Amino acid sequence: MAERRKFKKRFCKYCELKIDIIDYKDLGVLKYSLSERFKIMPRRLTGNCKRHQELVTIAIKRARQTALIPYIVDRKNVVENPFENVR
């Protein structure tokens, strides 16, 4: 039988920092929950708890609506660091 892989337990970084509110204007915090194509990363990859993942999702959606984060990124023109142009 194949052995099961043992993964490192991921912890919610927002719980460790005791962050209660995640602001949509704080892109430095939000960029850790986005992939290189600006997709929202799932909880199993980021290690966020359910409460903070919901807050991050709402903040990212609000930032997209105010045009701080793009909705889609062109597949042909993938940027190395997408946050270098963002203030």
N, CA, C and O of each residue as an XYZ file, in Angstrom:
348
protein
N       0.831     -1.186      0.000
C       0.000      0.000      0.000
C       0.873      1.246      0.000
O       1.974      1.272      0.549
N       0.350      2.242     -0.619
C       1.091      3.506     -0.669
C       0.975      4.226      0.667
O      -0.072      4.229      1.314
N       2.066      4.821      1.043
C       2.046      5.569      2.299
C       1.411      6.930      2.076
O       1.513      7.517      0.998
N       0.766      7.408      3.101
C       0.155      8.725      3.014
C       1.218      9.795      3.185
O       2.146      9.660      3.983
N       1.058     10.853      2.417
C       1.981     11.976      2.575
C       1.606     12.757      3.814
O       0.428     12.959      4.109
N       2.605     13.186      4.523
C       2.359     13.990      5.709
C       2.704     15.437      5.389
O       3.854     15.772      5.104
N       1.700     16.271      5.442
C       1.886     17.671      5.147
C       2.032     18.465      6.432
O       1.540     18.070      7.489
N       2.705     19.570      6.318
C       2.873     20.450      7.455
C       1.542     21.125      7.767
O       0.857     21.581      6.852
N       1.173     21.194      9.016
C      -0.062     21.845      9.422
C       0.074     23.340      9.192
O       1.018     23.968      9.671
N      -0.868     23.902      8.460
C      -0.848     25.332      8.171
C      -1.686     26.058      9.202
O      -2.734     25.570      9.624
N      -1.214     27.230      9.604
C      -1.916     28.019     10.597
C      -2.392     29.316      9.972
O      -1.785     29.831      9.033
N      -3.464     29.824     10.495
C      -4.032     31.074     10.001
C      -3.147     32.228     10.465
O      -3.005     32.463     11.665
N      -2.556     32.945      9.516
C      -1.660     34.036      9.877
C      -2.413     35.234     10.433
O      -1.845     36.046     11.164
N      -3.702     35.344     10.084
C      -4.504     36.447     10.609
C      -4.852     36.215     12.077
O      -4.927     37.166     12.855
N      -5.065     34.956     12.458
C      -5.317     34.637     13.869
C      -4.057     34.864     14.705
O      -4.130     35.346     15.835
N      -2.898     34.512     14.135
C      -1.644     34.705     14.865
C      -1.356     36.185     15.095
O      -0.854     36.567     16.152
N      -1.679     37.030     14.092
C      -1.466     38.470     14.215
C      -2.621     39.179     14.908
O      -2.566     40.387     15.139
N      -3.676     38.419     15.242
C      -4.874     38.941     15.915
C      -5.518     40.070     15.122
O      -5.842     41.123     15.672
N      -5.700     39.840     13.819
C      -6.351     40.808     12.941
C      -7.845     40.517     12.935
O      -8.262     39.397     12.640
N      -8.651     41.528     13.263
C     -10.099     41.362     13.288
C     -10.751     41.824     11.993
O     -11.720     41.219     11.534
N     -10.227     42.890     11.402
C     -10.812     43.464     10.205
C      -9.772     43.433      9.085
O      -8.630     43.850      9.278
N     -10.172     42.941      7.921
C      -9.297     42.933      6.750
C      -9.835     43.975      5.788
O     -10.934     43.823      5.253
N      -9.068     45.029      5.565
C      -9.519     46.141      4.743
C      -9.217     45.868      3.276
O      -8.163     45.329      2.941
N     -10.139     46.240      2.413
C      -9.952     46.002      0.985
C      -8.904     46.920      0.379
O      -8.409     46.645     -0.714
N      -8.553     48.001      1.059
C      -7.556     48.937      0.542
C      -6.133     48.524      0.899
O      -5.178     49.071      0.349
N      -5.979     47.581      1.799
C      -4.661     47.113      2.227
C      -4.217     45.959      1.321
O      -4.420     44.792      1.654
N      -3.620     46.287      0.191
C      -3.254     45.282     -0.800
C      -2.064     44.438     -0.361
O      -1.869     43.330     -0.862
N      -1.279     44.947      0.557
C      -0.147     44.174      1.064
C      -0.602     42.920      1.793
O       0.065     41.887      1.739
N      -1.732     43.010      2.471
C      -2.282     41.854      3.174
C      -2.992     40.926      2.203
O      -2.914     39.705      2.337
N      -3.679     41.495      1.236
C      -4.483     40.695      0.306
C      -3.641     39.916     -0.700
O      -4.096     38.893     -1.213
N      -2.441     40.369     -0.988
C      -1.661     39.718     -2.045
C      -1.222     38.310     -1.666
O      -0.889     37.522     -2.551
N      -1.210     37.969     -0.382
C      -0.836     36.622      0.019
C      -1.969     35.619     -0.210
O      -1.746     34.409     -0.164
N      -3.178     36.117     -0.455
C      -4.310     35.242     -0.702
C      -4.684     35.188     -2.176
O      -5.721     34.626     -2.529
N      -3.851     35.766     -3.046
C      -4.116     35.770     -4.477
C      -3.011     35.008     -5.207
O      -1.850     35.035     -4.799
N      -3.387     34.330     -6.288
C      -2.389     33.663     -7.113
C      -1.776     34.674     -8.080
O      -2.131     35.853     -8.058
N      -0.857     34.211     -8.926
C      -0.204     35.126     -9.858
C      -1.162     35.622    -10.932
O      -0.883     36.618    -11.599
N      -2.277     34.942    -11.102
C      -3.303     35.392    -12.049
C      -4.487     36.017    -11.333
O      -5.573     36.124    -11.901
N      -4.284     36.425    -10.097
C      -5.265     37.139     -9.281
C      -6.501     36.307     -8.962
O      -7.594     36.853     -8.813
N      -6.339     35.001     -8.857
C      -7.426     34.154     -8.387
C      -7.324     34.039     -6.871
O      -6.229     34.074     -6.311
N      -8.458     33.903     -6.219
C      -8.471     33.752     -4.766
C      -8.014     32.335     -4.427
O      -8.567     31.357     -4.930
N      -7.010     32.239     -3.577
C      -6.460     30.933     -3.217
C      -7.353     30.283     -2.156
O      -7.880     30.979     -1.288
N      -7.529     28.963     -2.215
C      -8.402     28.281     -1.261
C      -7.771     28.152      0.118
O      -6.569     28.351      0.297
N      -8.609     27.815      1.077
C      -8.164     27.684      2.465
C      -7.122     26.600      2.644
O      -6.209     26.740      3.458
N      -7.251     25.531      1.896
C      -6.315     24.422      2.075
C      -4.905     24.789      1.658
O      -3.951     24.155      2.110
N      -4.744     25.800      0.804
C      -3.415     26.241      0.393
C      -2.884     27.371      1.269
O      -1.694     27.404      1.581
N      -3.748     28.289      1.665
C      -3.289     29.423      2.464
C      -3.237     29.109      3.948
O      -2.438     29.696      4.677
N      -4.082     28.188      4.406
C      -4.112     27.852      5.824
C      -4.991     28.768      6.642
O      -4.957     28.708      7.871
N      -5.772     29.609      6.007
C      -6.645     30.519      6.739
C      -7.780     29.752      7.398
O      -8.213     28.707      6.910
N      -8.254     30.292      8.517
C      -9.436     29.715      9.138
C     -10.663     30.176      8.348
O     -10.563     31.054      7.492
N     -11.808     29.584      8.639
C     -13.013     29.874      7.858
C     -13.417     31.336      7.969
O     -13.792     31.962      6.977
N     -13.340     31.870      9.165
C     -13.751     33.255      9.399
C     -12.885     34.239      8.607
O     -13.401     35.143      7.950
N     -11.585     34.055      8.676
C     -10.688     34.975      7.983
C     -10.717     34.761      6.468
O     -10.520     35.710      5.709
N     -10.958     33.530      6.021
C     -11.054     33.298      4.583
C     -12.276     34.022      4.011
O     -12.217     34.559      2.905
N     -13.369     34.037      4.754
C     -14.555     34.766      4.306
C     -14.286     36.273      4.254
O     -14.722     36.953      3.325
N     -13.565     36.791      5.258
C     -13.231     38.217      5.268
C     -12.292     38.572      4.117
O     -12.435     39.628      3.500
N     -11.339     37.698      3.831
C     -10.414     37.930      2.729
C     -11.160     37.916      1.404
O     -10.906     38.754      0.539
N     -12.073     36.977      1.238
C     -12.844     36.883      0.003
C     -13.673     38.130     -0.235
O     -13.717     38.647     -1.352
N     -14.327     38.614      0.803
C     -15.134     39.834      0.684
C     -14.243     41.025      0.357
O     -14.601     41.855     -0.480
N     -13.085     41.116      1.009
C     -12.174     42.246      0.761
C     -11.633     42.218     -0.664
O     -11.513     43.265     -1.300
N     -11.305     41.033     -1.171
C     -10.795     40.928     -2.541
C     -11.872     41.310     -3.545
O     -11.593     41.999     -4.526
N     -13.096     40.868     -3.307
C     -14.187     41.217     -4.211
C     -14.458     42.721     -4.206
O     -14.762     43.301     -5.249
N     -14.349     43.349     -3.043
C     -14.518     44.807     -2.974
C     -13.377     45.532     -3.665
O     -13.596     46.549     -4.323
N     -12.167     45.024     -3.524
C     -11.020     45.646     -4.187
C     -11.125     45.507     -5.700
O     -10.714     46.403     -6.437
N     -11.665     44.402     -6.160
C     -11.884     44.242     -7.595
C     -12.934     45.227     -8.092
O     -12.802     45.796     -9.176
N     -13.968     45.420     -7.297
C     -15.043     46.309     -7.710
C     -14.581     47.759     -7.779
O     -15.084     48.526     -8.600
N     -13.641     48.145     -6.938
C     -13.103     49.503     -6.961
C     -11.873     49.633     -7.851
O     -11.208     50.669     -7.849
N     -11.569     48.588     -8.608
C     -10.481     48.562     -9.591
C      -9.095     48.664     -8.968
O      -8.171     49.176     -9.601
N      -8.937     48.189     -7.746
C      -7.607     48.105     -7.145
C      -6.901     46.818     -7.571
O      -5.675     46.776     -7.671
N      -7.687     45.772     -7.821
C      -7.176     44.485     -8.273
C      -7.936     44.130     -9.545
O      -9.156     44.294     -9.587
N      -7.257     43.649    -10.584
C      -7.988     43.283    -11.814
C      -8.791     41.994    -11.630
O      -8.454     41.142    -10.808
N      -9.853     41.878    -12.414
C     -10.652     40.654    -12.396
C      -9.911     39.509    -13.065
O      -9.854     38.404    -12.526
N      -9.344     39.767    -14.239
C      -8.652     38.726    -14.989
C      -7.298     39.245    -15.442
O      -7.076     40.452    -15.534
N      -6.403     38.317    -15.722
C      -5.092     38.646    -16.254
C      -4.942     37.863    -17.548
O      -5.307     36.690    -17.622
N      -4.409     38.515    -18.557
C      -4.220     37.873    -19.857
C      -3.229     36.723    -19.727
O      -2.180     36.877    -19.102
N      -3.550     35.585    -20.307
C      -2.670     34.428    -20.233
C      -1.358     34.651    -20.961
O      -0.324     34.124    -20.553
N      -1.389     35.426    -22.034
C      -0.193     35.632    -22.836
C       0.779     36.602    -22.177
O       1.990     36.492    -22.372
N       0.270     37.539    -21.411
C       1.116     38.559    -20.783
C       1.102     38.401    -19.270
O       0.575     39.257    -18.560
N       1.675     37.317    -18.775
C       1.740     37.090    -17.339
C       2.873     37.929    -16.765
O       4.004     37.869    -17.248
N       2.567     38.708    -15.735
C       3.522     39.624    -15.133
C       4.283     38.893    -14.031
O       3.702     38.084    -13.309
N       5.568     39.171    -13.897
C       6.390     38.546    -12.853
C       5.871     38.905    -11.461
O       5.543     38.030    -10.659
N       5.803     40.203    -11.195
C       5.313     40.674     -9.900
C       4.132     41.602    -10.157
O       4.338     42.769    -10.489
N       2.902     41.117    -10.013
C       1.742     41.936    -10.371
C       1.503     43.103     -9.434
O       0.762     44.020     -9.788
N       2.104     43.106     -8.247
C       1.853     44.174     -7.294
C       2.886     45.307     -7.343
O       2.844     46.213     -6.510
N       3.797     45.266     -8.292
C       4.803     46.324     -8.334
C       4.215     47.646     -8.842
O       4.732     48.714     -8.515
N       3.138     47.582     -9.640
C       2.509     48.802    -10.136
C       1.449     49.335     -9.181
O       0.994     50.469     -9.335
N       1.050     48.534     -8.198
C       0.027     48.931     -7.254
C       0.655     49.710     -6.117
O       1.728     49.357     -5.628
N      -0.018     50.773     -5.697
C       0.533     51.573     -4.600
C       0.433     50.886     -3.300
O       0.854     51.432     -2.280
